[in-house]
Amino acid sequence: MLQNTALIAPHARRAALTGVIVLAALLLGLFAMRPGKASAGLAWCASDPIISVNGQLISVAINVPIDEVRNVGEANVTFHVPWNVDARVVFVDQSLFPERARIVKDQPAWNGRSTLRIPVEVEVESKDHRFPVRVKVLDATGQAAWYDGKSDTEISFTAMGFVRPF
């Protein structure tokens, strides 16, 4: 019986040592994951119109600082497309601020073989004072691009389409 007790003791010590090691690793992990210093930054809200050009979707997300949403008069997005393409507004998000999407067929005819280029103009009207505006464009190529500007100032860029293989 004394012999059995001697065999248990090393196992108990090994289990206790394993427990201490696991606890130390856990505490070290929690220490490493503790939050760092807080830093202030802008929180943004986005609203986006989506259009379809020959079945290709183009989304323009208009981002304004969250504390400026109430200062937005209206966001206007104008898409300039070739006169011979099928273009329509699919969706306009009115949940954060008034927004208008407009399609103007004032570009030269598209030949159906080249890259489809769509000039876009975004203007966010402010009620009171100017504030930063960021525009994220997700065009038909699947690539996202960001453009920075200010309210009451036009932000211009070109969204890209592609030719679908038949």
C-alpha positions as CSV (number, residue, x, y, z in Angstrom):
1,M,0.0,0.0,0.0
2,L,2.9,2.3,0.7
3,Q,4.3,1.5,-2.7
4,N,1.0,2.7,-4.4
5,T,1.2,6.0,-2.6
6,A,4.7,6.6,-3.8
7,L,3.5,6.1,-7.4
8,I,0.6,8.6,-7.1
9,A,2.8,11.4,-5.8
10,P,4.8,11.9,-9.0
11,H,1.6,11.9,-11.1
12,A,0.0,14.5,-8.7
13,R,3.0,16.7,-9.0
14,R,3.1,16.4,-12.8
15,A,-0.7,17.3,-12.9
16,A,-0.2,20.2,-10.6
17,L,2.8,21.4,-12.7
18,T,0.8,21.0,-15.9
19,G,-2.1,23.0,-14.3
20,V,0.3,25.8,-13.3
21,I,1.8,26.0,-16.8
22,V,-1.7,26.1,-18.4
23,L,-2.8,28.8,-16.1
24,A,0.4,30.8,-16.7
25,A,-0.1,30.5,-20.5
26,L,-3.8,31.5,-20.2
27,L,-2.9,34.6,-18.1
28,L,-0.1,35.5,-20.5
29,G,-2.6,35.2,-23.4
30,L,-5.1,37.4,-21.7
31,F,-2.4,40.0,-20.9
32,A,-1.4,40.1,-24.5
33,M,-5.0,40.5,-25.7
34,R,-5.9,43.4,-23.3
35,P,-7.2,46.5,-25.1
36,G,-4.6,49.1,-26.0
37,K,-5.0,52.8,-25.7
38,A,-8.2,54.2,-27.0
39,S,-7.8,56.5,-30.0
40,A,-10.4,58.9,-31.3
41,G,-11.4,58.8,-35.0
42,L,-14.3,59.5,-37.3
43,A,-17.2,57.0,-37.4
44,W,-18.7,57.0,-40.8
45,C,-22.2,56.3,-42.1
46,A,-22.7,55.2,-45.7
47,S,-25.6,55.4,-48.2
48,D,-25.4,54.3,-51.8
49,P,-27.2,54.4,-55.0
50,I,-26.8,51.4,-57.3
51,I,-27.3,51.5,-61.1
52,S,-27.3,48.9,-63.8
53,V,-25.6,49.5,-67.1
54,N,-26.2,46.8,-69.6
55,G,-26.8,44.4,-66.7
56,Q,-23.6,45.5,-64.9
57,L,-24.0,46.9,-61.4
58,I,-22.2,50.0,-60.1
59,S,-22.5,51.0,-56.5
60,V,-21.4,54.4,-55.2
61,A,-21.3,54.5,-51.3
62,I,-21.4,58.0,-50.0
63,N,-19.7,58.1,-46.6
64,V,-20.1,61.1,-44.2
65,P,-19.0,61.3,-40.5
66,I,-21.8,60.0,-38.3
67,D,-22.0,63.3,-36.4
68,E,-22.6,65.2,-39.7
69,V,-25.5,63.0,-41.0
70,R,-28.1,65.6,-39.7
71,N,-26.1,68.3,-41.6
72,V,-26.6,66.6,-45.0
73,G,-29.1,68.5,-47.2
74,E,-29.1,66.1,-50.1
75,A,-26.6,63.8,-51.8
76,N,-26.7,63.9,-55.6
77,V,-25.0,61.3,-57.8
78,T,-24.9,61.8,-61.6
79,F,-23.9,58.9,-63.9
80,H,-22.9,59.9,-67.4
81,V,-23.4,57.0,-69.8
82,P,-23.3,56.4,-73.6
83,W,-26.6,57.1,-75.3
84,N,-26.8,53.6,-76.7
85,V,-26.6,51.5,-73.4
86,D,-29.4,50.2,-71.2
87,A,-29.0,52.1,-68.0
88,R,-31.3,52.4,-65.0
89,V,-31.3,53.2,-61.3
90,V,-31.7,50.0,-59.3
91,F,-31.7,51.3,-55.8
92,V,-31.4,54.6,-53.9
93,D,-30.9,54.4,-50.1
94,Q,-32.9,57.1,-48.3
95,S,-32.4,55.8,-44.8
96,L,-29.6,58.1,-43.6
97,F,-30.1,61.3,-45.7
98,P,-31.9,62.4,-48.8
99,E,-30.2,61.1,-51.9
100,R,-30.8,61.4,-55.6
101,A,-29.3,59.3,-58.4
102,R,-29.5,60.5,-62.0
103,I,-28.5,58.9,-65.3
104,V,-27.6,61.3,-68.1
105,K,-27.1,59.7,-71.6
106,D,-24.6,62.3,-72.8
107,Q,-21.5,60.1,-73.7
108,P,-20.5,59.0,-77.2
109,A,-21.9,55.7,-78.4
110,W,-20.3,52.6,-76.9
111,N,-19.0,50.1,-79.5
112,G,-19.6,47.0,-77.3
113,R,-16.0,45.9,-77.5
114,S,-14.0,48.4,-75.5
115,T,-14.0,49.0,-71.8
116,L,-17.2,50.9,-70.7
117,R,-16.2,54.1,-68.9
118,I,-18.8,55.9,-66.9
119,P,-18.0,59.4,-65.5
120,V,-19.6,60.0,-62.2
121,E,-20.1,63.2,-60.1
122,V,-21.0,63.2,-56.5
123,E,-22.0,66.2,-54.5
124,V,-23.2,66.2,-50.9
125,E,-25.0,69.4,-50.0
126,S,-24.5,70.6,-46.4
127,K,-27.1,72.6,-44.4
128,D,-24.7,74.4,-42.2
129,H,-20.9,73.9,-42.7
130,R,-18.5,71.8,-44.8
131,F,-17.4,68.4,-43.7
132,P,-15.4,65.5,-45.1
133,V,-17.0,63.1,-47.6
134,R,-15.6,59.8,-48.7
135,V,-16.9,57.9,-51.7
136,K,-16.4,54.2,-52.2
137,V,-17.1,52.9,-55.7
138,L,-17.6,49.3,-56.5
139,D,-17.8,49.1,-60.3
140,A,-18.6,46.2,-62.7
141,T,-14.9,45.1,-62.6
142,G,-15.4,44.1,-58.9
143,Q,-12.6,46.6,-57.9
144,A,-13.3,49.1,-55.1
145,A,-11.8,52.6,-55.2
146,W,-12.0,55.4,-52.7
147,Y,-12.3,59.1,-53.4
148,D,-12.0,61.9,-50.7
149,G,-13.6,65.3,-50.8
150,K,-15.7,67.8,-48.9
151,S,-19.4,68.6,-48.8
152,D,-20.6,71.3,-51.3
153,T,-17.7,70.3,-53.6
154,E,-18.0,68.0,-56.6
155,I,-16.2,64.6,-56.4
156,S,-15.6,63.3,-59.9
157,F,-14.3,59.9,-61.0
158,T,-14.8,57.3,-63.7
159,A,-16.4,53.9,-62.9
160,M,-15.5,51.1,-65.2
161,G,-17.5,48.4,-66.9
162,F,-16.3,45.5,-68.9
163,V,-17.2,43.5,-72.0
164,R,-18.9,40.2,-71.2
165,P,-17.6,37.3,-73.2
166,F,-20.4,35.7,-75.2
